[in-house]
């Protein structure tokens, strides 16, 4: 799910509990429950994430956009194997 991360910074999967992914932000390390979007633990005061607008386009539709959308930079580090607990937490 895409969230507006203007106030929190990028989110990542912090852990999985009872089949639910718990997401967290990297800076203050506040954890959020994705089903309610509410903070559950961490230094941020009670906070609710705002879901961002999402639109799915085919590649042929993307190529016709003007201006073309900015693409995120991907590095080898982004393709490392998934492991729990999440390193660097």
SULGI-V882636 format. One record per pair of residues at least 24 apart in sequence whose ideal C-beta (glycine too) atoms are under 10 Angstrom apart, sorted by the first residue. I is the first residue (numbers start at 1). GAP is how many residues later the second one is. D is the distance in Angstrom with one decimal. If there is no record, write none. Layout:
i=I gap=GAP d=D
i=I gap=GAP d=D
This chain:
i=1 gap=33 d=6.3
i=1 gap=34 d=10.0
i=1 gap=36 d=8.5
i=1 gap=48 d=8.7
i=1 gap=50 d=6.1
i=1 gap=51 d=8.5
i=1 gap=53 d=7.8
i=2 gap=49 d=6.8
i=2 gap=50 d=4.2
i=2 gap=51 d=7.6
i=2 gap=52 d=4.9
i=2 gap=53 d=9.9
i=3 gap=29 d=8.3
i=3 gap=31 d=8.9
i=3 gap=34 d=7.4
i=3 gap=46 d=4.5
i=3 gap=47 d=6.5
i=3 gap=48 d=6.0
i=3 gap=49 d=5.8
i=4 gap=45 d=7.3
i=4 gap=46 d=4.4
i=4 gap=47 d=7.5
i=4 gap=48 d=4.8
i=4 gap=49 d=9.1
i=5 gap=44 d=8.0
i=5 gap=45 d=9.3
i=5 gap=47 d=8.2
i=6 gap=44 d=8.8
i=6 gap=46 d=9.6
i=7 gap=37 d=8.4
i=7 gap=40 d=7.7
i=7 gap=42 d=9.1
i=7 gap=43 d=9.0
i=8 gap=24 d=8.4
i=8 gap=31 d=9.2
i=8 gap=34 d=9.9
i=8 gap=36 d=7.3
i=8 gap=39 d=7.7
i=8 gap=41 d=7.3
i=11 gap=38 d=7.9
i=12 gap=74 d=6.9
i=12 gap=76 d=9.6
i=12 gap=77 d=8.8
i=13 gap=69 d=8.4
i=13 gap=71 d=9.2
i=13 gap=73 d=7.0
i=14 gap=27 d=9.6
i=14 gap=28 d=9.6
i=14 gap=70 d=9.8
i=14 gap=71 d=8.9
i=14 gap=72 d=6.3
i=14 gap=75 d=6.9
i=15 gap=69 d=6.8
i=15 gap=70 d=6.9
i=15 gap=71 d=7.2
i=15 gap=74 d=8.8
i=16 gap=68 d=7.3
i=23 gap=26 d=8.1
i=24 gap=62 d=8.4
i=24 gap=65 d=7.6
i=25 gap=24 d=9.3
i=26 gap=62 d=8.7
i=26 gap=63 d=9.0
i=29 gap=60 d=7.2
